[in-house]
Amino acid sequence: MIRIDGFYLYSVGFSIHPLTTVAPGDTFQDSVTALYIGKGVLEQLFTQSVFTLKVSRAAADELYVVLAKLTENLERTEALNHYEAYQVTSLATKFEHVLAAEFGLMDVYLVSKKRGYDTSDLILNGVALFPEELQAKVPEAKPDINQGTRCIAFELPTAAGFHLHRANESVLHRYYDAVTGGKPRPAGRNIGDYLAELNKHNVGDAKVKSALRDLKDLHRNPLIHPEDSLDSVDEAIALLGSIQGVMIPMLKEIPLPAPAPAKTAGVGGSS
């Protein structure tokens, strides 16, 4: 997934279009800026941009060859002749038409905003929707959170649900370690197994356990069955809110990892 700069596409057209108005008799100095900029834009579009253009490549190559030849000598004094002007205008017009057709069929999509969430955060930085301490205390939850919020942005609610539940279970495992004082984790990884062990050891906050039980019964268990799914982005966003609500109190009980021991200088090292 690549983020596209819409203004870049505008700038390509803005730079190429003046080539269609080059006229014979124009002084070289009046035309050289448009010629040189057009050459640079073509080179960047086909060698450095994220767009993989195929249909318009031949037309671009034809135009590029003419522009490169005309800008070989930037000290030129004679005006463009009729043939040179015709080459530039006809090839630029041809390239514009072919490029317009290719862009018109290109798979470019607009991601609509989901509720009040910033689209960039949903796609690229989902962990920004959770407390900062999450990444330090439960780093293994980060990939699933980022994938889950990205699925919300791209309107894949069931996939979002799977990832968000996985992230919540990663936090639950660390929470269990903290409140049980490091007792062995249950053999199963699911919420039900952990709740049973928490109750067995009589540990864990009652509100946290109640919220986890609701997540298990109302959301997690139904979602694991093939015939069930989240039907809308609104359901995925509601699940995100529920998981945020239970993660926050669990994170408060999870200690920060101990800092790595400082390296000591070896024999002959500086002190």
Order of alpha helices (4+ residues) and beta strands (2+ residues): alpha-alpha-alpha-alpha-alpha-alpha-alpha-alpha-alpha-alpha-alpha
